[in-house]
Amino acid sequence: MSIVIASFDDSEQAAIDAAFRVAAAGQAVDLPDMPALSRQVFESALRHPMPGRSLRMALATLDDVPVGYFVLYLPQWENVDNASLELVVHPAYRRRGVGRALYEHAVRVLRGQGRKRIIATLVGPLPEGPDRPAVGARFAAALGARPALGEVHRRLVVDGVDHALLDRLLADARERATGYRTVSWQGVTPEEYVADVGYLDSRLVLDSPIGDLVLEPERVDAERVRAIERVLTARGRAAYHCGVVHEASGRLVAWTMIIVVPSVPRHADQQITIVDPAHRGHRLGLLVKIENLRYLLAHEPELHEIDTWNAADNSYMIAINEQLGFRAVDAWTYWQLDL
Ligand SMILES: CC(C)(COP(=O)(O)OP(=O)(O)OC[C@H]1O[C@@H](n2cnc3c(N)ncnc32)[C@H](O)[C@@H]1OP(=O)(O)O)[C@@H](O)C(=O)NCCC(=O)NCCS
């Protein structure tokens, strides 16, 4: 039995295809209630990295059969000591040392790049939730990683949305939000708000719990917002945004975004939601989320569910999500390992 690990890049279609087959098989076994992994989603993420991210990939073969892969995401502009790792072994070939061999190769790559820390996100079960494999956590612990931040994944099933309740919550939120108005857009942020979106995006690491993760805030300016938009477009993602404008200053002071992949129209991912600290306490978070949900539903008739992830102790955001009807599914843990 011989395990061979070979680096590849985005010009090597056969390796990308093989990695996709491993990822899809892994997802079907580990997360059977999630939509099947889309080839377009997988491949476009490798071909169009987020601005300021450099990728390193490798494929593992066992007696010439592709059985595992990793992708390392190397931030270039901030967090330059860190690397995020995605590593999957085909379910039929686990517990034969492939994961460890891939990991050891990843460590060699990272040492060569002067990186000091690996971060990886792994799923686990919640007491009332669906079955989830414990393998990722055992693997990470065996390699010496530690849990650094616990998140809970919640899902909103669109058919179950209580619109009468949302009407009441929205009316109440609007009453508390005098002097503010909402604005919605798809894709490209209106020029007048682009710097404010960058400011709000930069605040995320400061304002949401990050547990023991060693992370610096990202410096997101208007140019970087535009670069992110170009990547999302290149990946074929549809982005639905809603913001809140403070009428006296004309500034965008709250913002939320949901992403849909047109090839998977039943599913959406809630991304960032953030309210500028100077404007909290006016129900702007609830306001912007209900408005964006309705904006999304008006444009995505096939939508069935929306997924969201929050730090387990992010009580304000979780309270808003629960009011909208999101319910906990499983637990995701950021594991961190110092090299
Ligand atoms: C986690 C994963 C990558 C492990 O791959 P693998 O090829 O089975 O891992 P290895 O055979 O190299 O195991 C390495 C060590 O991890 C631990 N481990 C892995 N699977 C385990 C299991 N099912 N039960 C207990 N320990 C386990 C063991 O300590 C093992 O060493 P040992 O066999 O000498 O005891 C694989 O299960 C997988 O792809 N899971 C889904 C994706 C994921 O969770 N990735 C995590 C890394 S980002």
The ligand as a Gaussian input file, in Angstrom:
#p B3LYP/6-31G(d) Opt

LIG

0 1
 C      -10.708000      13.436000       9.387000
 C      -10.200000      12.687000       8.146000
 C       -9.465000      13.664000       7.229000
 C       -9.211000      11.599000       8.624000
 O       -8.652000      10.953000       7.477000
 P       -8.008000       9.472000       7.621000
 O       -7.280000       9.185000       6.381000
 O       -9.067000       8.528000       8.039000
 O       -6.990000       9.752000       8.842000
 P       -5.754000       8.820000       9.301000
 O       -6.019000       7.392000       8.942000
 O       -4.504000       9.411000       8.782000
 O       -5.832000       9.013000      10.881000
 C       -4.937000       9.828000      11.610000
 C       -5.331000       9.791000      13.085000
 O       -6.564000      10.505000      13.291000
 C       -7.333000       9.836000      14.322000
 N       -8.580000       9.333000      13.717000
 C       -8.946000       9.435000      12.422000
 N      -10.165000       8.842000      12.251000
 C      -10.537000       8.360000      13.450000
 C      -11.674000       7.635000      13.899000
 N      -12.667000       7.288000      13.049000
 N      -11.761000       7.329000      15.211000
 C      -10.762000       7.672000      16.065000
 N       -9.646000       8.339000      15.679000
 C       -9.552000       8.682000      14.400000
 C       -6.475000       8.693000      14.809000
 O       -5.713000       9.157000      15.893000
 C       -5.619000       8.410000      13.603000
 O       -4.379000       7.804000      13.930000
 P       -4.330000       6.194000      14.159000
 O       -5.083000       5.552000      13.046000
 O       -2.844000       5.903000      14.113000
 O       -4.969000       5.953000      15.475000
 C      -11.375000      11.994000       7.386000
 O      -12.149000      11.245000       8.312000
 C      -12.283000      12.965000       6.683000
 O      -12.068000      13.298000       5.512000
 N      -13.327000      13.502000       7.405000
 C      -14.191000      14.536000       6.841000
 C      -13.476000      15.884000       6.660000
 C      -12.769000      16.341000       7.938000
 O      -13.308000      16.257000       9.034000
 N      -11.525000      16.843000       7.801000
 C      -10.727000      17.237000       8.965000
 C       -9.472000      17.941000       8.683000
 S       -9.659000      19.622000       8.101000

